[in-house]
């Protein structure tokens, strides 16, 4: 039996809500079809790119006002890891395309 995957609809077994964080899903990758895996990966790339863009806009506004807090510094440090993670996700997408998913 194949299980469908969606951020809105959760089929039993393929995903579960993360305790304490409404709407966040944990994915059981071994239970996803290739199409579901491809869709999940694309959603994660889109989410991360949007998150990074929001944080960069936030930091630019704060810098323009001459404000710098420990949170701002943490966002700037996190960007290094986010770029590495995004590169990894893009590489995974490339591998999927080469394998015909």
ZAVEXPA-510013 format. One line per field, with one value per residue (C-alpha): chain; x, y, z; residue in one letter. Coordinates in steps of 0.2 Angstrom, whole numbers, plus 5000, padded with zeros to 4 digits. Example, Ala and Ser with C-alpha at 12.3 -4.5 7.8 and 13.67 -1.06 7.14 Angstrom:
2
chaine [A | A]
east [5062 | 5068]
north [4978 | 4995]
up [5039 | 5036]
residu [a | s]
END
This chain:
101
chaine [A | A | A | A | A | A | A | A | A | A | A | A | A | A | A | A | A | A | A | A | A | A | A | A | A | A | A | A | A | A | A | A | A | A | A | A | A | A | A | A | A | A | A | A | A | A | A | A | A | A | A | A | A | A | A | A | A | A | A | A | A | A | A | A | A | A | A | A | A | A | A | A | A | A | A | A | A | A | A | A | A | A | A | A | A | A | A | A | A | A | A | A | A | A | A | A | A | A | A | A | A]
east [5000 | 5007 | 5005 | 5002 | 5012 | 5007 | 5010 | 4991 | 4986 | 4995 | 4993 | 4996 | 5014 | 5022 | 5023 | 5019 | 5017 | 5032 | 5026 | 5025 | 5026 | 5009 | 5010 | 5028 | 5030 | 5043 | 5045 | 5048 | 5059 | 5059 | 5040 | 5040 | 5038 | 5051 | 5038 | 5034 | 5053 | 5055 | 5040 | 5047 | 5064 | 5057 | 5046 | 5061 | 5072 | 5058 | 5055 | 5074 | 5076 | 5061 | 5068 | 5085 | 5077 | 5067 | 5082 | 5093 | 5079 | 5077 | 5096 | 5097 | 5083 | 5092 | 5109 | 5101 | 5095 | 5112 | 5105 | 5115 | 5109 | 5115 | 5100 | 5106 | 5123 | 5116 | 5106 | 5122 | 5131 | 5117 | 5117 | 5134 | 5126 | 5110 | 5120 | 5129 | 5112 | 5104 | 5119 | 5117 | 5098 | 5101 | 5114 | 5101 | 5089 | 5102 | 5105 | 5087 | 5086 | 5100 | 5092 | 5076 | 5065]
north [5000 | 5017 | 5031 | 5049 | 5063 | 5081 | 5095 | 5096 | 5078 | 5065 | 5046 | 5034 | 5028 | 5040 | 5056 | 5061 | 5078 | 5083 | 5086 | 5104 | 5111 | 5111 | 5107 | 5101 | 5083 | 5070 | 5060 | 5041 | 5041 | 5022 | 5023 | 5036 | 5033 | 5040 | 5053 | 5058 | 5059 | 5071 | 5082 | 5082 | 5087 | 5101 | 5108 | 5108 | 5117 | 5130 | 5132 | 5134 | 5147 | 5157 | 5156 | 5162 | 5176 | 5182 | 5182 | 5191 | 5205 | 5205 | 5207 | 5221 | 5231 | 5229 | 5234 | 5249 | 5255 | 5252 | 5238 | 5222 | 5210 | 5192 | 5186 | 5195 | 5188 | 5170 | 5173 | 5178 | 5163 | 5151 | 5157 | 5148 | 5132 | 5136 | 5138 | 5122 | 5113 | 5121 | 5115 | 5098 | 5098 | 5104 | 5090 | 5078 | 5085 | 5083 | 5065 | 5061 | 5069 | 5059 | 5043 | 5047 | 5051]
up [5000 | 4995 | 5007 | 5001 | 5008 | 5010 | 5022 | 5025 | 5025 | 5035 | 5031 | 5045 | 5046 | 5033 | 5044 | 5061 | 5069 | 5080 | 5098 | 5103 | 5085 | 5077 | 5058 | 5058 | 5051 | 5053 | 5038 | 5038 | 5022 | 5020 | 5018 | 5004 | 4986 | 4974 | 4969 | 4987 | 4991 | 4976 | 4982 | 5000 | 4994 | 4983 | 4997 | 5009 | 4996 | 4993 | 5012 | 5016 | 5002 | 5008 | 5026 | 5021 | 5011 | 5026 | 5037 | 5025 | 5023 | 5042 | 5045 | 5031 | 5039 | 5056 | 5049 | 5040 | 5057 | 5066 | 5077 | 5080 | 5094 | 5098 | 5089 | 5073 | 5075 | 5077 | 5061 | 5052 | 5058 | 5054 | 5036 | 5033 | 5038 | 5029 | 5013 | 5015 | 5019 | 5003 | 4992 | 4999 | 4995 | 4978 | 4975 | 4981 | 4968 | 4955 | 4959 | 4959 | 4941 | 4935 | 4942 | 4934 | 4948]
residu [x | x | x | x | x | x | x | x | x | x | x | x | x | x | x | x | x | x | x | x | x | x | x | x | x | x | x | x | x | x | x | x | x | x | x | x | x | x | x | x | x | x | x | x | x | x | x | x | x | x | x | x | x | x | x | x | x | x | x | x | x | x | x | x | x | x | x | x | x | x | x | x | x | x | x | x | x | x | x | x | x | x | x | x | x | x | x | x | x | x | x | x | x | x | x | x | x | x | x | x | x]
END
